[in-house]
Amino acid sequence: MRSHGQAAWELLLPAAAAPARRRGRALQEALREAVRSGRLAAGTRLPSTRALAADLGVSRGLVTEAYEQLTAEGYLRSDRGAGTWVGDAARGRLDGTRARGAGTPAAVRVDFRPGTPDLSLFPRAAWSAAQRAVLARLPHPALGYPDPRGLPELREALAGMLTRRRGVVADPERLVVCSGVAQASTLLGFVLRARGLDAVGIEDPGSPEHGRLFASTGLDTVWLPLDEEGLRPEPLAASGVRAVVVTPSHQFPSGISWSAERRAALLDWARAVDGYVLEDDYDGDFRYDRAPVGALQGLDPERVVYAGSVSKSLAPGLRLGWMLVPEALLAEVVERKRTMDLGNPVLDQAVLAEFVTRGAYDRQLRRCQRAYRERRDALLAALAEHLPGTGVSGIAAGLHVIARVPGCYGPPERFLARSAEAGVALRPLEEYGTARPGDGDVRLVIGYAHLAPSIVTAGIRMAAEAVGRG
């Protein structure tokens, strides 16, 4: 067995200097990352809680809580009367120590996939309390086949919340609860296809998932180019489509917020062609430098179908979302929802209604916003330190950034390959559209929300070291 020597507390000193309100979490993150990365190897004996607390200048309770948490997660093991040791459960997960044959790709050690929330932030205690409250009062008739639009109390709660937070025009009678934005897209796609449309426009760059969802309903997709203000009007007018899906508040993946002029131009186009706009407000609540820009739907609720979900704020596995539907499409959307699945589960809807009504959802959004802002700041600092000259575009919002890494770090293919060999998974911007810039710079879509700040920093450092070799 290895002795800890000075290793443990030296690795944890930066965490001990964190602000008091987040020192405990920072200590856990730093210790977890040290085990994952192999800097604290399996079999290393850690100091006693009293000794480590004294070395770090923190309370013994913080160290005890960190040890207990990581023991429960399997990173550490504790033998009664024999101390605390680094376990071997994490071996190969982030340390890359598993044997690899020639040509075998490295295990992913840090995955900067975009659009993924931190699932450890899910408010288990508050959600459980809401479940208990709902089960205690929900009348028996409520457990029958639901209104396909959704539980009335949830539609009321969501309408009030969306009006207040996103500036939409939210009539609960026109709000349909669905299984996330994905189902909202397919519901709309089926309705538009039945009305004779054969194609829908998507932003370029944009999410390829939009195209796949609409293809499943029989609609072709047409890529429509963007510039720094939003969708370009001329290609849109020339495309011949009568429906588009857009992300105007925080465009995915470019990160821009559409200008007021482009918003107005899009709505003018929709009225002129008797068309519709699907607004995917996938992360509209997460703006870090100012209040979020209001939703497009508030400008014309008869032309804009507004869709959102709790996938980024709570968890995608809940499969709970909503869409606000223009009056002209409402009956068709509701009927399609009824025949598709007879409506979302009543208990889940009632719990979310309780969560929103009691203010727990607002508290969760504030909690996520603090955590994600901190991680974004860590990413920008890491890029500046380890890949100097890298520019970041887009507004300070959401769960990802666009980073433009100078060509001096190598052509895109080499940069991505070397990063992957080091176990760092990065997504190039070209995966999200048709444009292929030939200037030699590396454009990356970097997600950070699901990674602790220490992991964000370590991942960028690892990539920089990898591309700097050879």
Helices and strands as residue ranges (DSSP letters): H 7-16, G 20-22, H 23-37, H 49-56, H 60-73, E 76-79, E 83-86, E 110-111, G 119-121, H 124-137, G 140-143, H 152-166, G 172-174, E 175-178, H 180-194, E 199-204, H 208-215, E 220-227, E 230-231, H 233-239, E 243-246, H 260-273, E 276-280, G 296-299, E 304-309, G 316-318, E 321-324, H 327-341, H 346-357, H 360-386, E 391-393, E 400-405, G 407-409, H 412-421, E 424-425, E 427-428, G 429-432, E 442-447, H 453-467
